[in-house]
């Protein structure tokens, strides 16, 4: 009996030690994964969050005289619904022209995933405009300690913006101990960033890395001395009169926003970020971010090589913005997130298209999900020529 009790006691102590270990940075992501579950566009219901306050001064979008009077062609609606779309909105000339929801209300929040990367880019642009950052060609190590050592000193802010840092974050690594796992489920984003090392020379090859954006997020926090949520409230949600408070997901300990993803807003307020770019950084006569920065942000970093496409010049990515090369010849800047969270900016039509949903992943074509083209075509079908 004594032996059995000792075994049970030993087992309890072992289990207790194992559980306690999940409160260390090395294993916290495993505990959080069990608690939160697989990622969805509704993770704001289970993850730690910080409110992005709209200032209680909402200004609903003005409705176009043609609001919801035209139907999207049946073949395109079929494609949109097949991809588990929950919201599809079209704006033109600063007015809401079309909106439709599927099992989702107009005041319901939805996650952005990587579409949030473009918001971080805007904050970098504001920091540059205000002299908080002297140049995007500055070394990151001027601001963050981890990047002051060895080859990390060569990485510039520009390299992070263009996904050409050369860092060791591997977006396709889905293992339980990958940087992806630490990033989404860990307790401390700074700890995750400090695990990143140099893999190759920066500023040469394009490779999509959420870690690059997370570094930018920490840099933004440092130069402004504020949280990302507070900055988005102050610089966007309040002056742009969001219709609804938004939220940003935090790491497990509530220390930092997960900058590479995890902004959550209503569909109409996502449209405001597209309209801001369309307005060349202005909102109701107020400059939010400079036109010069936005021009760079939405222009492909063509000096970079794409190793996955025979080292061809990059023609689809700027400063945390995608540029969709449509078959009709249009070059369309966009915010782009997992499961199909899209904000398309169409300067030639003075229009913005927002699509949110739960798309299954498909085979990429030139780094785009093929669904991009029929969302854009559906939006175009709603516009005045």
N, C-alpha and C positions, 0 to 999 in steps of 0.2 A: 504493500500500500504506500509506504514511504517513497519507494522508488517511483511509483506512478505519480504521486504528488509532485515529486521533484521534476519529473518529465513535463507535467502540465505547467508547473511554474516556469520552467525553462522556456517552454513554448510561448507562454504569455509574455515573458520578458523579450523574447526574440521578435514577436509580433509588435510589441510596443516600440522596440528599437527601430524596426522597419518603418512603422508609421511615423515615428519622430523624424526619421531620415527624409520623409517626403516634405518636411518643412525646411529643408536645405535647398539652396538654389540648384544644386545638382539634380534633385529628384522631385522638386515641387511641381514640375509640369505633369508628372504622372498622376499625382493626387488631383490636380486641377482638371485633367482630362477625364478622370473618373467622375468628378463632381459636375463638370459642365457638359460633357458629352461631345460628339462630333460637331464641327463648326457648321453653322447655318446663318441665314440672313437675319435671324431673330436672336442672336446671341446676347443682345442687350438685356434679354430677360433673365439670363443666368450669370453673366460675367460681371465683375466689378465695373462700374461706370462713373463718369463725371459728366454733369450737365453742361451743355452748351446753351446758355441762356439767350433767348431772343429779345430780352428787354421789355417784354409785355407791350410791344408796339407793332403788332403784325400789320402788314399791308398785303392783302390778297392780290393776286395777279389780276389785272384788268382782263376781261373776256373779250376776245375778238368778236366782231359782228357775225362771223361765220362759225362761232364756237359750236363744235359737235354737230354741225349741219352736213358734214360730208363723211362718207364711210370709206374706210380703208378697203382696197380691193380684196375680194374673198380669198384669193390664193395667198396673199400676204397675211391676212388675219389668221388663216389656218396655220401658217408657219409660226406666227407670233404665239398662238395658243399652244401649239405643239411643244414649244420651248419653255412652257410653264411660266409665262409672263404674268406678273402681278400688277404692273403699272406701265402704261404707255402714254406719254404726253408729248405734245408738239406746241412750240411757241414760235410766233413770228411777229416781227416788228414790236417786240416788247409786250405782246399780249398772248394769253393762253388761247390756243386755237382748237386743240383737241385733247381730251383726256379720257382714259378708260381704265378701269381696275377689274381684276379678277380675284375674288375672294380676299380683297384687300381694300381698306377704306382710304379715302384721300388724306385723312389725318393719322394714318398708321405709319409708324417708323419702320424703316428697313435698312439693313446693313449695306455698306458700300463695298466692303472688302477693299481691293486695291485701288478703286476709284479715289479713295482718300489720299493716295500718293500725290495727286495733282493739287490737293489743298495744302499739303506740306510744301510743295513747290511754290505756291502763292505766298506762303509765309516767308520762305527764303527770299522771294522777290521783294517783299515789303522790308525785310531786314536789310537788304542791299540798298533799296531806295533811301532808307533812313540812316545809312552809314553804320549800322550795327555790324554789318559785314562789309569789309572794305572792297572785296572783289571775290567773285566766284572762283578765281584762280588761286586764292589763298589756300595754303595747306590746312586740312581739317585739324591738324595738331595745334594750330593757333588757338583752338577753342576746346578741344577734348584731349584729355591726358593720354588716353590709350593710343592715340595716333601720333604721339611724339617719339615713338620707339622704332628704330630700325627702318625697314622698308615702308612701314606704315606712314612715315613722314612724307612720302612722295604723293600721297593721295590728296587731291584737291576737292574743294566743294563741287566744282564742275563735274568731276568724275563720279561723284555720288548722284548728282542730278541726272546724268546721262546713262546710268547703269553701266559704268565702265571702270569701277573701282579696282577690279582685280582681286577682290576679297574672296574669302573661302566659303561664304554662304552659298549653298547649292539649292536652288529653288525646287529642283526635282527630287531631292532627298526626303523621303517620307518615313524614315526610320524613327523609332521612339526617342533616340538621342541625337537627332539632327538639330541644326540651328533653327530650322522651321518649327520643330516641336517646342524648343525652348522659347522661341519668339512668340508663338501664339498662346501657349499654355503656361509659360514660366512665371515666376514671381518678381522678376526684376529685369527690365529691358536693358539697363546698363550692364548687368552681368552678362547678358546674352551678347551684347555688342563687344564686350571685352574678350569674348571667346573667338572673335573673328581675327583671322590672320591673312597675310598676303599670299595669294595663289599665283598671280601673274602681274606684270607691269600695268599700272593704271593708264587710262586714257587711250587705249589701243583697241581693245575688243569690247563689243557690247555683249552683256550677259545679264538677263533679268534677275535681279536680286532684291528681295524685300528688305534684306539687311541694309542695303544702301540707304533706303528711305528711313529706316529706323535710326541710323546714324544722323541723318539730317534732322530728325525729330529731336534728338538730344541736343544737337547744335542749336536749334531754334529755341528750345527751353533755356539754354545757357545764355544766348545773346539778348533775349527779352526778359529773362528772369521771371517767367510766368509759365504756367502749364499750357499745353497746346489747346485744351478746351477753353481756357480763359481767353487765349488769343483769338480763337475762332469766333467766340462770342463777341469780343471787342472789335475785331477787324472785319467780320463778315455778318454774323447773325443779327447784330443790332443795327449797324448802318444800312444793311440790305433788307431789314425788316422781315426776317423769316416769319412765316405763318405759324411756326410751331417750334418749341424748344427742340434741340437735337441732343444727342449724347455721344460720347466717345468711350470706347472700351479701354480699360486699364489693364496693366499686368496684374498677376494674381495678388500681389501685396498692395495694389493701389498706388504704386509709386509713380509710374509713367504711363502716358497714353501709348497704345500700340500704334505708332505713327504710320506704319506701313499698310495699315488697314483700318477698319473698325470705327469709322465715323458712321453715325446712324441718323437719318433724317427722313422727312416725308418727301414724296416724289416732287411736289411743287418746289420745295426748297433746294433740291438738287439742281433744278432748272436755273436757279439764281447764279450758281457757279458758272454755268454755260453762258448765261446772259452777261456776266461780268467780263468774260473773255471777249464776247461779241462786242461789248461796249469799250473794248481796249483799256480795261482796268477802271472805268468810271462807273459810278452809281449815283444817279440823281444829282449830277454835277459835282460829286465828290470823288477825288482820286483815291482808289483803294490800293491799287498796285500799278506800277508804271507800264505804259504801252511798250516801251523798249524792252523791258523784261519779258512781257508776255509774247512779244514777237520771237524772242530767242526760245522761250519755253515751248512754243508750238511749231517750231521749225526743226526738221530732222537734224540730228547730229551726224551729218554725212561724212565727217572725217573719221568716224569709227568704222571698224570692220565687223562683219557678222560671220563668225567662224562656222555657223551652222549652214550658211549659204555661200560657200566658196569665197569667203572674205569679201563679199560684195559690200559697198558702202551702205550704211544704215539709212533707210529712207522712211522709217515708220516710228521713230521715237525722238522726242526732244528732251525737255527738262521735266520728267515725270508725267508727261502727256504723250499719248499715242497719236499718230497721224495716220488715219485710214486712207489708203490710196484706192479710191472707188474706181470700178471699171469705167465709169462715165468720165473719168479724168479729174474729178474733184479730190482735193486733199483736205481731209476733215479732221481737225484736232478733236481728241476725245479723252474723257476720263473713263477708265476701264477697270472693272472689278470682277473677281471670281463669280461664277454662276450667272454672269451676264448683267452686271450693273454698269450701265452706260450713260454718259452724257456726251452728245455729239454737238459740235459747234459748226454751223454752216454759214460762214460770212457772206457768201454770194447770195444766199437767200434770206439773210438777216434772220436766221432761225436757229432754234435749239431743239433737240430731240432727247427725251429722257426715257430710258427703258430700265425697269427693275424686274428681277425674277429669280428663278431657280433652274436655269438651263443646265442640262447635262453637258459634260465636257465633250467636245468633238476634236477631231484631228485638226491641228492648226494649219492654216494656209498663210504663209508669209507672216507667221506669228499672230495672225488674227483668228478668232473663232469665225467660221463662215457665216454665222448668224448676223454678224455686223452688217452685212450688205442688205439683207432683207429688212432689218430694222430701219436702216437709212432710207431704203426705197419706200417703205411704208410711211415714214415721215414726210418724204418728198411728195408723196401722193396727196398729202393734206395741205400743201402750200400753194399760195398764189405764185404764178410763174413770174 
